[in-house]
Amino acid sequence: MHTLQIKVSDNLYNDVISYLSKYPKSELKIKKTTPYPKDILVSSVEEVRRRVHEAEARVANGEYLTQEEFEKQMDDFFENELGIKR
């Protein structure tokens, strides 16, 4: 068994996955990774609903960021996690 790691542009991703999916699952295992932290990714509609409900409850309790605090956190995230400077 060998391990390959490839980076595929978004416009080719579906074609590559479609091609690789033709092989038996016992012979080829595909593991998708992203550069984003797992806690920001959403995998279902139910997860979205749960997170929105939790956010609404926090706002109702006065637990939210000011616009300036939010922008600072977003700038830090994009720079430190994704390497994108504003």
Backbone hydrogen bonds in HBPLUS format (Angstrom, degrees):
<---DONOR---> <-ACCEPTOR-->    atom                        ^
c    i                          cat <-CA-CA->   ^        H-A-AA   ^      H-
h    n   atom  resd res      DA  || num        DHA   H-A  angle D-A-AA Bond
n    s   type  num  typ     dist DA aas  dist angle  dist       angle   num
A0012-LEU N   A0009-SER O   3.05 MM   3  5.50 149.7  2.14 112.0 120.8     1
A0013-TYR N   A0009-SER O   3.04 MM   4  6.09 130.6  2.30 150.0 164.4     2
A0016-VAL N   A0012-LEU O   3.00 MM   4  6.23 163.1  2.03 163.4 168.8     3
A0017-ILE N   A0013-TYR O   2.92 MM   4  6.14 172.7  1.92 164.7 166.2     4
A0018-SER N   A0014-ASN O   2.90 MM   4  5.92 158.1  1.94 143.8 150.6     5
A0019-TYR N   A0015-ASP O   2.98 MM   4  6.16 158.3  2.03 145.7 151.3     6
A0020-LEU N   A0016-VAL O   2.90 MM   4  6.16 168.5  1.92 156.7 159.6     7
A0021-SER N   A0017-ILE O   2.84 MM   4  5.87 143.7  1.97 146.7 156.5     8
A0022-LYS N   A0019-TYR O   3.27 MM   3  5.78 163.2  2.30 111.4 116.5     9
A0023-TYR N   A0020-LEU O   3.17 MM   3  5.91 167.0  2.18 120.0 123.7    10
A0027-GLU N   A0024-PRO O   2.90 MM   3  5.34 149.4  1.99 111.1 120.7    11
A0028-LEU N   A0024-PRO O   3.09 MM   4  6.36 134.9  2.30 147.7 160.9    12
A0040-ILE N   A0037-PRO O   3.16 MM   3  5.90 167.2  2.18 120.8 124.7    13
A0041-LEU N   A0038-LYS O   3.24 MM   3  5.34 148.3  2.34 103.0 111.9    14
A0048-VAL N   A0044-SER O   3.17 MM   4  6.55 151.8  2.25 143.0 150.3    15
A0049-ARG N   A0045-VAL O   2.92 MM   4  6.25 164.5  1.94 155.0 158.7    16
A0050-ARG N   A0046-GLU O   2.91 MM   4  6.13 161.3  1.94 148.2 153.4    17
A0051-ARG N   A0047-GLU O   2.97 MM   4  6.15 163.5  1.99 148.6 152.7    18
A0052-VAL N   A0048-VAL O   2.91 MM   4  6.13 158.8  1.95 155.3 161.2    19
A0053-HIS N   A0049-ARG O   2.91 MM   4  6.09 165.2  1.93 153.0 157.2    20
A0054-GLU N   A0050-ARG O   2.95 MM   4  6.18 160.4  1.99 149.3 154.8    21
A0055-ALA N   A0051-ARG O   2.92 MM   4  6.08 154.5  1.99 143.5 150.7    22
A0056-GLU N   A0052-VAL O   2.85 MM   4  6.09 160.7  1.89 154.7 159.7    23
A0057-ALA N   A0053-HIS O   3.02 MM   4  6.25 154.4  2.09 146.5 153.4    24
A0058-ARG N   A0054-GLU O   3.00 MM   4  6.27 153.0  2.08 145.2 152.4    25
A0059-VAL N   A0055-ALA O   2.97 MM   4  6.25 161.8  2.01 153.7 158.0    26
A0060-ALA N   A0056-GLU O   2.95 MM   4  6.15 160.3  1.99 146.9 152.6    27
A0061-ASN N   A0057-ALA O   3.04 MM   4  6.25 135.4  2.25 138.3 149.9    28
A0061-ASN N   A0058-ARG O   3.10 MM   3  5.05 127.8  2.39  93.0 107.0    29
A0063-GLU N   A0058-ARG O   2.73 MM   5  4.89 157.7  1.78 155.7 147.8    30
A0062-GLY N   A0059-VAL O   2.93 MM   3  4.98 161.0  1.96 108.3 113.0    31
A0070-PHE N   A0066-THR O   2.92 MM   4  6.14 163.9  1.95 156.5 161.1    32
A0071-GLU N   A0067-GLN O   2.95 MM   4  6.16 165.9  1.97 151.0 154.6    33
A0072-LYS N   A0068-GLU O   3.03 MM   4  6.22 155.5  2.09 145.9 152.4    34
A0073-GLN N   A0069-GLU O   2.99 MM   4  6.26 163.2  2.01 151.6 155.7    35
A0074-MET N   A0070-PHE O   2.87 MM   4  6.13 160.0  1.90 156.0 162.1    36
A0075-ASP N   A0071-GLU O   2.88 MM   4  6.01 161.5  1.91 147.9 153.1    37
A0076-ASP N   A0072-LYS O   2.94 MM   4  6.14 161.5  1.97 149.9 155.1    38
A0077-PHE N   A0073-GLN O   2.87 MM   4  6.07 158.9  1.92 147.4 153.4    39
A0078-PHE N   A0074-MET O   2.91 MM   4  6.10 177.1  1.91 159.2 159.3    40
A0079-GLU N   A0075-ASP O   2.99 MM   4  6.07 158.0  2.04 146.7 153.3    41
A0080-ASN N   A0076-ASP O   2.78 MM   4  5.73 168.0  1.79 153.4 157.4    42
A0081-GLU N   A0077-PHE O   2.79 MM   4  5.30 155.0  1.85 141.8 150.4    43
A0084-ILE N   A0078-PHE O   2.78 MM   6  5.22 162.3  1.81 142.2 136.8    44
A0083-GLY N   A0079-GLU O   3.15 MM   4  4.52 128.9  2.42 104.9 114.5    45
